[in-house]
């Protein structure tokens, strides 16, 4: 059953607080890179420090009994264990409340693109019906007190919005203007293809009637993955381009602007980063993430190690960490897991690298000298490819029990295939995302559709990240479609209500991975993953074992970078 959910079971658990110095979460790209080598427990290629991690433990205000496997902003160990016991079945409390309109996916033929479109229309109609009922009953929408209310306690005080704020900025008679900052140059330039794929999907949407009779327009700026440039472009998009909503890529970039965007009361929906900070519907209600939280990924790395290397426990783990807020979210997440599970991880040694570094030879040499049992790449973009190549070239791969590449580098054509045989047998906690170039998926109806759309418009369907553009654009557009059907039509407030209530089938997620959020209770759309191993000969990810999905099982995250993570 699908549809917006109220009264979701909530598993709030122990949040670990680390007394790291402020540089531990280094906010910038270039400005902070030089300071972060002094962080606790971290080695660089040239030096290491032995700062001690504080043992303080803080309970959430409404915490359930202690769960030492939990990580703020990631799934709890309890939820993970329950999912394993239930063999992936949804908990009864996850079902829609009585009286709400729901949709049964089994009623639709998902082996055809027409069946997928029919299901999408039915799910949109169900969300619209449920939100409309709440609006008409006076429970949802902007009240006389100026408070926007939505499902499951979701609220925004609209009295705090700028005096010149408009609910319909960016909507003209014939267009809906979406502003975006992303990276199209430098080490992460490949991510620029995500925007190209997104625009390609908009071309299809516009050619088939648009949304609410209007064309979708993506106004994209290349910030080069430099947070200072992101700030400048966000100002431009707000002040000069008058956009309806904003979208950003990159953890340091999004952290640099999400306070401002929320103060401006502008939707910033489905940002292209898995930082746990986006699961904060109370303090940052206008911002939502998209992919699996990096904290969830960290706990799943740990659980894989526990379940698959029982005769070697506890193991020494080395992490190659991109030295910015993105990489440090991974680092803090796995550090919390290691601290809570000394029987699994005897030592965790993170080694950081400059995001703009042309090589990773020194960093991998440092890691190899420490003789770890497990290697985890906590980086992004071209450094993912460099890490695979350097680990093999150094001879480290022969001595490791397992090597992981991060979920953000799952794209076969961009990061795995170029590494050749060096990438063979690497593992990934993949976030459930399908690669549109993976041979096992290319004949599926939605992927066949997107590949044809790319080819028809002169683009190469063998570029994985073009398909990733559809992965982001599809649910983002579905939320806009829902908002357009609500009382009052397409507005910013209706869009954020739709985004916070979205519960849909996403055709680019593996079967068994849900895509849903729920008001102020559940701030994460994706809370599950595959465990996959790369086959270099076939250039495919082979799923090993069961899919994990614990939708609703992640405590929300009020990010406090100066004190080491989620609160």
C-alpha positions in Angstrom: 0.0 0.0 0.0 1.2 3.5 -0.7 0.1 7.0 -0.1 1.1 9.7 2.5 1.5 8.2 5.9 0.7 9.6 9.3 1.6 8.2 12.6 4.7 6.5 11.3 6.6 4.4 13.8 9.4 6.4 15.1 12.7 4.9 16.2 14.6 7.6 18.0 17.7 6.4 19.6 21.1 7.3 21.1 22.9 10.1 19.3 26.6 10.2 19.7 28.2 13.6 20.3 31.8 14.0 19.5 33.8 16.9 21.0 35.7 17.5 17.8 37.2 20.9 17.2 35.3 23.1 14.8 37.6 22.2 11.9 36.5 18.6 12.1 33.6 19.4 9.9 35.6 21.8 7.7 32.9 23.8 5.8 34.7 24.8 2.7 36.6 23.4 -0.2 39.8 25.4 -0.4 39.6 27.6 2.6 39.2 24.8 5.2 41.3 22.2 3.6 44.5 23.4 5.3 42.9 23.4 8.8 41.3 20.0 8.9 44.6 18.0 9.3 44.4 18.8 13.0 41.1 16.9 13.5 40.7 14.1 16.0 41.8 10.7 15.1 42.8 11.6 11.5 46.0 11.0 9.6 47.1 12.9 6.5 49.9 11.7 4.2 52.4 13.8 6.2 51.2 13.7 9.8 48.8 12.2 12.2 47.1 13.5 15.4 46.0 11.6 18.5 43.3 13.9 19.8 40.9 11.9 21.9 37.3 11.5 21.1 34.9 12.5 23.9 32.8 9.8 25.3 29.8 12.0 26.0 26.5 10.5 25.1 23.3 12.5 24.6 19.8 11.2 24.5 17.2 12.7 22.1 14.4 14.4 24.0 11.9 11.7 23.1 14.4 8.8 22.8 13.4 5.2 23.0 15.5 2.7 25.0 19.2 2.9 24.2 20.5 1.5 20.9 24.2 1.7 20.7 24.2 1.0 17.0 22.4 4.1 16.1 24.0 7.1 14.3 22.2 10.4 14.1 20.8 11.0 10.7 21.1 7.3 9.8 19.1 4.2 10.3 19.1 2.7 13.8 20.5 -0.7 14.6 17.2 -1.7 16.0 15.4 -0.8 12.8 18.0 -2.7 10.8 17.6 -5.8 12.9 13.8 -5.7 12.7 14.0 -5.4 8.9 16.2 -8.6 8.8 13.7 -10.4 11.1 10.7 -9.3 9.0 12.5 -10.4 5.8 12.1 -6.9 4.4 8.4 -6.6 5.0 7.0 -3.2 6.0 5.9 -2.9 9.6 2.2 -2.6 10.2 2.6 0.8 11.7 4.0 1.9 8.4 0.6 1.4 6.7 -1.7 4.3 5.9 -4.1 5.4 8.6 -7.7 4.4 8.2 -9.7 6.7 5.9 -6.7 7.7 3.8 -6.6 7.1 0.1 -4.1 4.5 -0.8 -2.8 2.8 -4.0 -1.9 -0.9 -4.4 1.1 -1.2 -6.7 0.2 -4.8 -7.5 -2.8 -3.5 -9.4 -0.5 -2.0 -12.1 1.6 -3.6 -14.8 5.0 -2.3 -14.2 6.5 -4.3 -17.1 5.4 -1.5 -19.5 6.1 2.2 -19.5 2.3 2.8 -19.8 1.8 0.9 -16.6 4.4 3.0 -14.8 2.7 6.2 -16.0 -0.6 4.9 -14.8 0.7 4.1 -11.4 2.4 7.5 -11.2 -0.9 9.2 -11.9 -2.8 7.1 -9.4 -0.2 7.8 -6.7 -0.3 11.5 -7.4 -4.1 11.4 -7.2 -3.9 9.7 -3.8 -1.5 12.2 -2.4 -3.6 15.1 -3.7 -6.7 13.6 -2.2 -5.2 13.2 1.2 -3.6 16.6 1.3 -6.7 18.2 0.0 -8.8 16.6 2.7 -6.5 18.0 5.3 -6.5 21.5 3.7 -10.3 21.6 3.4 -10.6 20.4 7.0 -8.4 23.3 8.1 -5.7 21.0 9.3 -3.2 21.7 6.5 -2.2 24.8 4.7 -1.5 28.3 5.9 -3.8 29.3 8.8 -5.0 32.6 10.0 -2.0 32.7 12.4 0.4 32.5 9.4 1.6 29.0 10.2 1.8 26.5 7.3 0.8 23.1 8.6 1.1 19.7 7.0 1.1 16.0 7.8 2.6 14.5 11.0 3.3 17.8 12.7 5.0 19.5 9.9 5.0 23.3 10.4 6.6 26.5 9.0 6.1 29.9 10.5 5.4 32.0 7.4 5.4 35.2 9.5 9.2 34.9 9.4 9.5 35.0 5.7 10.8 38.2 4.0 8.3 41.0 3.6 8.5 40.9 -0.2 8.1 37.1 -0.4 5.7 35.7 -2.9 4.1 32.2 -3.0 4.2 32.2 -6.8 7.6 33.7 -7.6 9.2 31.9 -10.6 5.8 30.9 -12.1 4.9 32.7 -15.3 2.1 32.2 -17.7 4.1 29.6 -19.6 7.1 28.5 -17.4 8.1 27.1 -14.0 11.6 28.3 -13.3 13.9 26.0 -11.2 17.3 27.3 -10.2 20.2 25.0 -9.7 23.9 25.2 -8.7 26.1 22.2 -9.5 29.6 21.2 -10.6 30.5 21.0 -14.3 34.3 21.5 -14.0 37.2 20.2 -12.0 37.6 16.8 -10.4 33.8 16.4 -10.1 33.0 17.6 -13.6 31.3 14.4 -14.5 28.4 15.3 -12.3 27.5 18.0 -14.8 26.0 15.2 -16.9 23.3 14.9 -14.2 22.1 18.3 -15.2 22.1 17.4 -18.9 20.0 14.3 -18.0 17.6 16.4 -15.9 17.1 18.9 -18.8 16.5 16.0 -21.1 13.7 14.7 -18.9 12.2 18.3 -18.9 12.3 18.2 -22.7 10.2 15.1 -22.6 7.8 16.6 -20.0 7.4 19.8 -22.0 6.8 18.0 -25.2 4.0 16.1 -23.6 2.1 19.1 -22.1 4.4 20.3 -19.4 3.2 20.6 -15.8 -0.1 22.5 -15.2 0.2 23.6 -18.9 3.6 25.3 -18.3 7.0 24.3 -19.5 9.7 23.3 -16.9 12.9 25.4 -17.1 16.1 24.5 -15.3 18.4 27.4 -14.9 21.8 25.9 -13.9 25.1 27.4 -12.8 28.5 25.8 -12.5 29.9 26.5 -9.1 32.9 24.2 -9.6 32.2 22.5 -6.3 33.4 25.7 -4.6 31.1 26.8 -1.8 31.9 30.5 -2.1 30.8 30.3 -5.8 27.6 28.5 -4.7 26.7 31.4 -2.4 27.2 33.9 -5.2 25.1 31.9 -7.7 22.3 31.3 -5.2 22.1 35.1 -4.7 21.9 35.6 -8.4 19.2 32.9 -8.9 17.1 34.4 -6.2 17.5 38.1 -7.0 17.9 38.1 -10.7 16.4 34.9 -12.1 13.4 35.0 -9.7 13.3 31.2 -9.5 10.4 29.2 -8.0 12.6 26.7 -6.2 16.3 25.9 -5.8 18.4 22.7 -6.2 22.0 22.2 -5.1 24.7 19.6 -5.5 27.4 18.9 -2.9 27.4 18.8 0.9 29.8 21.8 1.5 27.9 23.8 -1.1 24.5 23.0 0.3 25.6 23.6 3.9 26.9 27.0 2.8 23.5 28.2 1.5 20.7 26.2 3.2 20.3 28.6 6.1 19.8 31.5 3.7 17.4 29.5 1.5 15.3 28.6 4.5 15.3 32.2 5.7 14.1 33.2 2.2 11.3 30.6 2.4 12.3 29.0 -0.9 11.8 25.2 -1.6 15.2 23.4 -1.9 13.9 20.0 -2.6 15.8 16.7 -3.2 19.3 18.2 -3.1 22.0 16.0 -4.8 23.8 15.0 -1.6 23.3 12.4 1.1 24.5 14.4 4.0 22.4 13.6 7.1 21.8 17.3 7.7 18.9 17.4 5.1 16.8 15.2 7.4 15.8 18.3 9.5 12.1 19.2 8.8 11.9 21.2 12.0 14.9 23.6 11.7 15.2 23.5 7.9 11.7 22.7 6.7 12.3 24.0 3.1 15.2 21.6 2.4 15.0 17.9 1.7 17.7 15.5 0.6 17.3 12.8 -2.0 19.6 9.8 -1.7 20.4 7.5 1.2 22.0 9.3 4.1 25.8 8.9 4.4 25.2 8.0 8.1 23.0 5.1 6.9 25.7 4.1 4.5 28.2 4.1 7.4 26.2 1.8 9.6 25.6 -0.6 6.7 29.3 -0.8 6.0 29.8 -1.8 9.6 27.0 -4.4 9.5 28.5 -5.9 6.3 31.9 -6.2 8.0 30.3 -7.8 11.1 28.2 -10.3 9.1 30.8 -11.2 6.4 34.1 -11.2 8.2 33.2 -13.0 11.5 36.5 -14.9 11.7 38.6 -11.7 11.4 36.8 -9.5 13.9 37.7 -7.0 15.2 39.2 -5.5 12.0 41.3 -2.4 11.3 39.5 -0.1 8.9 41.1 2.7 6.8 39.0 5.4 5.2 40.1 7.7 2.3 38.2 10.8 3.1 37.5 13.9 0.9 38.5 16.8 3.1 35.3 18.7 3.3 31.8 18.5 4.8 30.9 15.7 2.4 33.7 13.4 3.4 33.6 14.3 7.0 29.9 13.3 7.2 31.1 9.8 6.2 34.0 10.0 8.6 31.9 11.0 11.6 29.2 8.4 10.8 31.7 5.5 10.6 33.6 6.8 13.6 30.4 6.6 15.6 29.8 3.0 14.4 33.3 2.0 15.3 33.1 3.6 18.7 29.8 1.8 19.5 31.0 -1.5 18.1 34.6 -2.3 19.3 34.0 -6.0 18.7 33.6 -5.2 15.0 36.1 -2.4 14.4 39.4 -2.4 16.4 40.7 0.8 14.9 39.4 3.3 12.3 42.1 5.4 10.6 40.8 8.1 8.3 43.2 9.7 5.9 42.0 12.9 4.2 42.7 14.2 0.7 42.3 17.6 -0.9 39.2 17.6 -3.1 41.2 19.1 -5.9 44.2 16.7 -5.6 45.3 15.4 -9.1 46.6 12.2 -7.5 46.0 10.1 -4.4 49.3 8.3 -4.4 50.6 9.7 -1.1 47.3 9.1 0.8 47.0 5.5 -0.4 50.7 4.9 0.4 50.0 6.1 3.9 47.0 3.9 4.2 48.9 0.8 2.9 51.7 1.4 5.4 49.2 0.9 8.2 48.2 -2.6 6.9 44.4 -2.2 7.3 42.0 -5.2 6.9 39.3 -3.1 5.3 39.5 -0.1 2.9 36.5 2.4 2.5 36.6 5.1 0.0 34.7 8.1 1.4 35.2 10.5 -1.5 33.4 11.5 -4.7 33.8 12.2 -8.4 37.1 11.4 -10.1 38.9 10.6 -6.8 36.7 7.5 -6.7 38.3 6.2 -9.9 41.8 7.3 -8.7 41.3 5.5 -5.3 40.5 2.2 -7.1 43.5 2.6 -9.3 45.9 3.6 -6.5 44.7 0.8 -4.2 45.5 -1.7 -6.9 48.8 -0.1 -8.0 50.0 0.0 -4.4 49.5 -3.7 -3.9 47.1 -2.9 -1.0 44.2 -4.6 -2.7 45.9 -8.0 -2.4 46.1 -7.8 1.3 42.6 -6.4 2.0 39.7 -8.5 3.1 37.3 -6.1 1.4 37.4 -2.7 -0.4 34.3 -0.4 -0.6 33.6 2.4 -3.0 30.9 5.0 -2.0 27.3 5.1 -3.1 27.9 8.4 -4.9 30.3 6.7 -7.3 28.1 3.8 -8.3 28.0 4.9 -12.0 29.6 2.2 -14.1 30.5 4.3 -17.1 31.9 7.2 -15.1 33.9 5.4 -12.3 34.0 1.7 -12.5 34.5 0.7 -16.1 37.5 3.2 -16.6 39.3 1.4 -13.8 39.2 -1.9 -15.7 40.2 -5.0 -13.8 41.3 -2.9 -10.9 37.6 -2.4 -10.0 36.8 -6.1 -10.0 35.2 -7.4 -6.8 35.0 -4.0 -5.1 31.9 -3.6 -3.0 29.3 -0.9 -2.6 26.4 0.0 -0.3 24.6 1.4 -3.3 21.6 3.1 -2.0 19.3 1.0 -4.2 19.8 3.1 -7.3 19.8 1.5 -10.8 22.5 2.3 -13.3 20.9 3.0 -16.6 23.9 1.6 -18.4 24.1 -1.7 -16.4 23.3 -4.6 -18.7 20.9 -6.1 -16.2 18.7 -3.0 -16.3 18.9 -1.7 -19.8 15.8 -3.5 -21.0 13.5 -2.4 -18.1 10.7 -0.2 -19.4 11.6 3.1 -17.7 15.3 2.7 -18.5 14.5 1.8 -22.1 12.4 4.9 -22.2 15.1 7.2 -20.8 17.8 5.7 -23.0 15.6 6.3 -26.1 14.9 9.9 -25.0 18.6 10.5 -24.6 19.4 9.0 -28.0 16.5 10.9 -29.7 18.0 14.2 -28.6 21.6 13.4 -29.6 22.9 12.3 -26.2 24.9 9.1 -25.4 22.7 6.7 -23.3 26.0 4.9 -22.3 26.8 7.8 -20.0 25.6 6.6 -16.6 25.2 10.1 -15.0 22.7 11.2 -17.7 20.4 8.5 -16.3 21.2 9.8 -12.8 19.7 13.1 -14.1 16.4 11.3 -14.6 16.8 9.8 -11.1 16.6 13.3 -9.6 14.3 14.9 -12.1 11.5 12.3 -12.0 10.5 12.5 -8.3 11.1 16.3 -8.2 8.7 16.7 -11.1 6.2 14.4 -9.5 6.1 16.6 -6.4 5.5 19.7 -8.6 2.7 17.9 -10.4 1.1 17.1 -7.0 1.4 20.7 -5.8 -0.3 21.9 -9.0 -3.4 19.9 -8.2 -3.8 21.1 -4.6 -6.3 23.8 -3.7 -4.7 27.1 -4.7 -2.7 25.5 -7.5 1.1 25.5 -7.9 2.6 27.6 -5.1 5.8 27.3 -3.0 3.8 26.3 0.1 1.9 23.6 -1.8 5.2 22.3 -3.3 6.8 21.9 0.1 3.7 20.1 1.4 3.8 17.8 -1.6 7.5 17.2 -1.1 7.1 16.4 2.6 4.2 13.9 1.8 5.6 12.2 -1.3 5.2 8.4 -1.2 5.8 7.0 -4.7 7.2 4.2 -6.8 10.5 5.3 -8.2 11.3 3.4 -11.4 15.1 3.9 -10.9 15.2 2.3 -7.5 15.6 -1.4 -7.0 12.6 -3.4 -6.0 12.2 -3.4 -2.3 13.5 0.2 -1.8 10.7 2.6 -0.8 10.7 6.3 -1.7 8.7 8.2 0.9 8.8 11.0 3.4 6.3 12.0 6.1 6.0 15.5 7.4 8.1 16.3 10.5 8.4 12.6 11.4 10.4 11.2 8.5 12.8 13.5 6.8 14.5 10.9 4.5 13.1 9.6 1.3 15.4 6.6 1.0 16.4 4.5 4.0 17.6 1.3 2.4 20.2 -0.2 0.1 21.6 -3.0 -1.9 24.9 -4.7 -1.1 26.6 -5.2 -4.5 29.9 -6.4 -5.8 31.4 -5.2 -9.1 32.0 -7.6 -12.0 34.6 -5.9 -14.2 34.2 -8.4 -17.0 30.5 -7.9 -17.3 30.7 -4.2 -16.2 27.8 -4.7 -13.8 27.0 -4.6 -10.1 25.9 -8.0 -8.8 23.5 -7.7 -5.8 24.6 -10.0 -3.0 22.1 -11.0 -0.3 18.9 -9.2 0.7 17.9 -5.6 0.0 17.7 -3.6 3.2 14.9 -1.1 3.6 13.8 0.5 6.9 11.8 3.4 5.7 10.9 5.6 8.7 13.7 4.1 10.8 16.1 7.0 10.7 16.1 9.7 13.5 15.9 13.2 12.0 19.1 15.2 12.2 19.6 18.7 13.5 23.2 19.2 12.2 25.7 20.8 14.5 29.0 20.8 12.8 30.9 22.5 15.6 30.0 19.7 17.9 30.5 16.7 15.6 27.3 15.8 14.0 23.6 15.3 14.5 21.5 16.5 17.5 
